[in-house]
Amino acid sequence: MILISVQNAAKSFGIHQVFADVSFSLQKGEKMGLVGANGSGKTTLMRLISGQEQPDSGAIHLSKDLRIGYLAQLGDLDPSDTVWESVRKVFEPVIALEQRLREVEKEMEIAGEDPGEALRLAGEYQRLTERFNQMEGYAYEGEMLGVLSGLGLPPLFHDRKVNTLSGGERTRLSLAKLLLQKPDVLLMDEPTNHLDLEAIEWLQQYLTDYKGSLLLISHDRYFLDHVCTTMGELLGGKLIKFTGNYTEYMRKRTADFETRMKAYNLQQKEIEREQAIIRRYRSFNREKSIRAAESRQKRLDKIERLDKPMEEEQVRFSFDVHRRSGEEALEVKGLEKSFEGKKVFENLSFSLRTGDRVALIGPNGVGKSTLFKILMNRLTPDKGSVKYGVNIDVGYYDQHQQDLNTQHTVLDEVWNAFPSLEQSRVRGALGLFLFSGDDVFEKIGTLSGGERGRVALTKLMLKKDNLLLLDEPTNHLDMDSREVLEDALADFPGTILAISHDRYFINRFAHRIMVMESDGIREYLGNFDDYLEKRDRPQPPAPQAGPEVTKTSLMKERKRDRQFSARLRELKAQEEKAEEAIMQSEERLAQLESLLSDPDTYADPARLKEITQAYTREKELQAELYDALQAAEENLREAEAQG
């Protein structure tokens, strides 16, 4: 079933044509990724589908009563609401229905002596209960809790006012509201922005399981790979659609481009051959040959000319080193850093050998960029040491490009960093990153994030350092540029340590994953997929105590371990007990709901009153049990964290 049909849509802003002839359809249950170079019109197309903009020509058809949810439309957060109140508004119809159920229950108690009124109320109560069950009214608070927690807004955020949230936290709150609305079609523009890896994984699984349809703009290729069933590429003002996920799209796109280019070249050769024949016939200057030339020309004019396949111009470059380094590249021991009395991290220790390719991951706020600034000697650690190996030259890519002078032109920014180079060589290097002609005289301050990133990469390439510290290097780059960056790093002979949330990028370059936490680093061999596979495996037992450990200290350590294990067992038992009690309560509620759905129950007002009161008491008990379960889970998490 087609939910959305776009036919020959065109859109321009002033003299700038965004796209000229876009046609595609979105089926029920289809999850389509939308890709294309920056400025190709991805967001504009979403705005057309959502009704925020109208096409200049063409048509957009939506199926009847289609409910569309668009993340960009959810800017209606009330600053005075708490987080919980904000998402609760999504369920206002359910809440109103629940309130009416409670009112009817009270009215039924009062009307017990009036059989007619009791019967009327019983009928209304049955209808309301059926409607409430259809709307899954008993589960909405659990859904709210699950979605908020999954997106990184756990209970400690729920009482905070919206106006106290950061921009990223507000975006996550808007995303939570969108998901809880459960529209028929989700329109999502870069939904993984402002999410850490844990939240991205949760959202990825949520959308994979989502029963509705999805149109998704994202630069997260791993996310596209795991969520999307089809891909649409905006290129040259048109949309080309491919079946499969991102990886399949890239394979098919290359094959499709080569096939279309081959067909175009063959047609061009045939046209040239025909034109040569026509010229030769005309050169005879005889009536018969002229008629033959005109006949061939008419046939040639009727041929449907193939357009030359378009491919976006790509960045092309490589990294090299100007000298070899020793075997040991970097050793970090016991780093600790605090700001204004608040500890960011401690006990950070790791080492890099020449040739290592390591991805540094971890939750937002754990201090990954702070660590890089310490490694670059831009911040001083409170404790610990950083030691580089012999002949190590460090190159640093800052995701915010704070080292770029916004008053410089592109040419001056690079040339000032390498004054000994001839201008032609500097311009040649910039040309590799698509800065040509007058582009090099643009001010840094006027460039987009992606363009600034390309300037920073130009400088990094020219430095030829043998140890690269890369802080989110794929941010702001389009997908083709990311692919080229990955190819360049694959051929790099030096050492790489990269902070990244881009799991596709990590899979392509990393041989080791370091997970940074506030109290240290855990390491996993392999790429991101290998890390996921190993992450939940049981950890190996701690090594035996060395000879320097005294018998007394060993006994104390074992006693602490026994006490900790006993405490964990006690908390887990409390958690299991609360879960068991909730299950029993659910069974009792199901029995009572069954009785309330039975028409025979309403024939006996006294019996109905008794069942209604029992149902109300059980609901109150269940709310207390859920509170007890949440407390038990929080206590268990705190104990595990302390252990």
Secondary structure in CASP SS format (residue, H / E / C, confidence):
PFRMAT SS
TARGET T0000
AUTHOR 0000-0000-0000
METHOD secondary structure of the structure
MODEL  1
M C 1.00
I E 1.00
L E 1.00
I E 1.00
S E 1.00
V E 1.00
Q E 1.00
N E 1.00
A E 1.00
A E 1.00
K E 1.00
S E 1.00
F E 1.00
G C 1.00
I C 1.00
H E 1.00
Q E 1.00
V E 1.00
F E 1.00
A E 1.00
D E 1.00
V E 1.00
S E 1.00
F E 1.00
S E 1.00
L E 1.00
Q E 1.00
K C 1.00
G C 1.00
E C 1.00
K E 1.00
M E 1.00
G E 1.00
L E 1.00
V E 1.00
G E 1.00
A C 1.00
N C 1.00
G C 1.00
S C 1.00
G C 1.00
K H 1.00
T H 1.00
T H 1.00
L H 1.00
M H 1.00
R H 1.00
L H 1.00
I H 1.00
S H 1.00
G C 1.00
Q C 1.00
E C 1.00
Q C 1.00
P C 1.00
D C 1.00
S E 1.00
G E 1.00
A E 1.00
I E 1.00
H E 1.00
L E 1.00
S C 1.00
K C 1.00
D C 1.00
L C 1.00
R C 1.00
I E 1.00
G E 1.00
Y E 1.00
L H 1.00
A H 1.00
Q H 1.00
L C 1.00
G C 1.00
D C 1.00
L C 1.00
D C 1.00
P C 1.00
S C 1.00
D C 1.00
T E 1.00
V H 1.00
W H 1.00
E H 1.00
S H 1.00
V H 1.00
R H 1.00
K H 1.00
V H 1.00
F H 1.00
E H 1.00
P H 1.00
V H 1.00
I H 1.00
A H 1.00
L H 1.00
E H 1.00
Q H 1.00
R H 1.00
L H 1.00
R H 1.00
E H 1.00
V H 1.00
E H 1.00
K H 1.00
E H 1.00
M H 1.00
E H 1.00
I H 1.00
A H 1.00
G H 1.00
E H 1.00
D C 1.00
P H 1.00
G H 1.00
E H 1.00
A H 1.00
L H 1.00
R H 1.00
L H 1.00
A H 1.00
G H 1.00
E H 1.00
Y H 1.00
Q H 1.00
R H 1.00
L H 1.00
T H 1.00
E H 1.00
R H 1.00
F H 1.00
N H 1.00
Q H 1.00
M C 1.00
E C 1.00
G H 1.00
Y H 1.00
A H 1.00
Y H 1.00
E H 1.00
G H 1.00
E H 1.00
M H 1.00
L H 1.00
G H 1.00
V H 1.00
L H 1.00
S H 1.00
G H 1.00
L C 1.00
G C 1.00
L C 1.00
P C 1.00
P H 1.00
L H 1.00
F H 1.00
H C 1.00
D C 1.00
R C 1.00
K E 1.00
V H 1.00
N H 1.00
T H 1.00
L C 1.00
S C 1.00
G H 1.00
G H 1.00
E H 1.00
R H 1.00
T H 1.00
R H 1.00
L H 1.00
S H 1.00
L H 1.00
A H 1.00
K H 1.00
L H 1.00
L H 1.00
L H 1.00
Q H 1.00
K C 1.00
P C 1.00
D C 1.00
V E 1.00
L E 1.00
L E 1.00
M E 1.00
D E 1.00
E C 1.00
P C 1.00
T C 1.00
N C 1.00
H C 1.00
L C 1.00
D C 1.00
L H 1.00
E H 1.00
A H 1.00
I H 1.00
E H 1.00
W H 1.00
L H 1.00
Q H 1.00
Q H 1.00
Y H 1.00
L H 1.00
T H 1.00
D H 1.00
Y C 1.00
K C 1.00
G C 1.00
S E 1.00
L E 1.00
L E 1.00
L E 1.00
I E 1.00
S C 1.00
H C 1.00
D C 1.00
R H 1.00
Y H 1.00
F H 1.00
L H 1.00
D H 1.00
H H 1.00
V H 1.00
C C 1.00
T C 1.00
T E 1.00
M E 1.00
G E 1.00
E E 1.00
L E 1.00
L E 1.00
G C 1.00
G C 1.00
K E 1.00
L E 1.00
I E 1.00
K E 1.00
F E 1.00
T E 1.00
G C 1.00
N C 1.00
Y H 1.00
T H 1.00
E H 1.00
Y H 1.00
M H 1.00
R H 1.00
K H 1.00
R H 1.00
T H 1.00
A H 1.00
D H 1.00
F H 1.00
E H 1.00
T H 1.00
R H 1.00
M H 1.00
K H 1.00
A H 1.00
Y H 1.00
N H 1.00
L H 1.00
Q H 1.00
Q H 1.00
K H 1.00
E H 1.00
I H 1.00
E H 1.00
R H 1.00
E H 1.00
Q H 1.00
A H 1.00
I H 1.00
I H 1.00
R H 1.00
R H 1.00
Y H 1.00
R H 1.00
S H 1.00
F H 1.00
N C 1.00
R C 1.00
E H 1.00
K H 1.00
S H 1.00
I H 1.00
R H 1.00
A H 1.00
A H 1.00
E H 1.00
S H 1.00
R H 1.00
Q H 1.00
K H 1.00
R H 1.00
L H 1.00
D H 1.00
K H 1.00
I C 1.00
E C 1.00
R C 1.00
L C 1.00
D C 1.00
K C 1.00
P C 1.00
M C 1.00
E C 1.00
E C 1.00
E C 1.00
Q C 1.00
V C 1.00
R C 1.00
F C 1.00
S C 1.00
F C 1.00
D C 1.00
V C 1.00
H C 1.00
R C 1.00
R C 1.00
S C 1.00
G C 1.00
E C 1.00
E E 1.00
A E 1.00
L E 1.00
E E 1.00
V E 1.00
K E 1.00
G E 1.00
L E 1.00
E E 1.00
K E 1.00
S E 1.00
F E 1.00
E C 1.00
G C 1.00
K E 1.00
K E 1.00
V E 1.00
F E 1.00
E E 1.00
N E 1.00
L E 1.00
S E 1.00
F E 1.00
S E 1.00
L E 1.00
R E 1.00
T C 1.00
G C 1.00
D C 1.00
R E 1.00
V E 1.00
A E 1.00
L E 1.00
I E 1.00
G C 1.00
P C 1.00
N C 1.00
G C 1.00
V C 1.00
G C 1.00
K H 1.00
S H 1.00
T H 1.00
L H 1.00
F H 1.00
K H 1.00
I H 1.00
L H 1.00
M C 1.00
N C 1.00
R C 1.00
L C 1.00
T C 1.00
P C 1.00
D C 1.00
K E 1.00
G E 1.00
S E 1.00
V E 1.00
K E 1.00
Y E 1.00
G C 1.00
V C 1.00
N C 1.00
I C 1.00
D C 1.00
V E 1.00
G E 1.00
Y E 1.00
Y E 1.00
D C 1.00
Q C 1.00
H C 1.00
Q C 1.00
Q C 1.00
D C 1.00
L C 1.00
N C 1.00
T C 1.00
Q C 1.00
H C 1.00
T E 1.00
V H 1.00
L H 1.00
D H 1.00
E H 1.00
V H 1.00
W H 1.00
N H 1.00
A H 1.00
F C 1.00
P C 1.00
S C 1.00
L C 1.00
E C 1.00
Q H 1.00
S H 1.00
R H 1.00
V H 1.00
R H 1.00
G H 1.00
A H 1.00
L H 1.00
G H 1.00
L H 1.00
F C 1.00
L C 1.00
F C 1.00
S C 1.00
G H 1.00
D H 1.00
D H 1.00
V H 1.00
F H 1.00
E C 1.00
K E 1.00
I H 1.00
G H 1.00
T H 1.00
L C 1.00
S C 1.00
G H 1.00
G H 1.00
E H 1.00
R H 1.00
G H 1.00
R H 1.00
V H 1.00
A H 1.00
L H 1.00
T H 1.00
K H 1.00
L H 1.00
M H 1.00
L H 1.00
K H 1.00
K C 1.00
D C 1.00
N C 1.00
L E 1.00
L E 1.00
L E 1.00
L E 1.00
D E 1.00
E C 1.00
P C 1.00
T C 1.00
N C 1.00
H C 1.00
L C 1.00
D C 1.00
M H 1.00
D H 1.00
S H 1.00
R H 1.00
E H 1.00
V H 1.00
L H 1.00
E H 1.00
D H 1.00
A H 1.00
L H 1.00
A H 1.00
D C 1.00
F C 1.00
P C 1.00
G C 1.00
T E 1.00
I E 1.00
L E 1.00
A E 1.00
I E 1.00
S C 1.00
H C 1.00
D C 1.00
R H 1.00
Y H 1.00
F H 1.00
I H 1.00
N H 1.00
R H 1.00
F H 1.00
A C 1.00
H C 1.00
R E 1.00
I E 1.00
M E 1.00
V E 1.00
M E 1.00
E E 1.00
S C 1.00
D C 1.00
G E 1.00
I E 1.00
R E 1.00
E E 1.00
Y E 1.00
L E 1.00
G C 1.00
N C 1.00
F H 1.00
D H 1.00
D H 1.00
Y H 1.00
L H 1.00
E H 1.00
K H 1.00
R H 1.00
D C 1.00
R C 1.00
P C 1.00
Q C 1.00
P C 1.00
P C 1.00
A C 1.00
P C 1.00
Q C 1.00
A C 1.00
G C 1.00
P C 1.00
E C 1.00
V C 1.00
T C 1.00
K H 1.00
T H 1.00
S H 1.00
L H 1.00
M H 1.00
K H 1.00
E H 1.00
R H 1.00
K H 1.00
R H 1.00
D H 1.00
R H 1.00
Q H 1.00
F H 1.00
S H 1.00
A H 1.00
R H 1.00
L H 1.00
R H 1.00
E H 1.00
L H 1.00
K H 1.00
A H 1.00
Q H 1.00
E H 1.00
E H 1.00
K H 1.00
A H 1.00
E H 1.00
E H 1.00
A H 1.00
I H 1.00
M H 1.00
Q H 1.00
S H 1.00
E H 1.00
E H 1.00
R H 1.00
L H 1.00
A H 1.00
Q H 1.00
L H 1.00
E H 1.00
S H 1.00
L H 1.00
L H 1.00
S C 1.00
D C 1.00
P H 1.00
D H 1.00
T H 1.00
Y H 1.00
A H 1.00
D C 1.00
P H 1.00
A H 1.00
R H 1.00
L H 1.00
K H 1.00
E H 1.00
I H 1.00
T H 1.00
Q H 1.00
A H 1.00
Y H 1.00
T H 1.00
R H 1.00
E H 1.00
K H 1.00
E H 1.00
L H 1.00
Q H 1.00
A H 1.00
E H 1.00
L H 1.00
Y H 1.00
D H 1.00
A H 1.00
L H 1.00
Q H 1.00
A H 1.00
A H 1.00
E H 1.00
E H 1.00
N H 1.00
L H 1.00
R H 1.00
E H 1.00
A H 1.00
E H 1.00
A H 1.00
Q H 1.00
G C 1.00
END
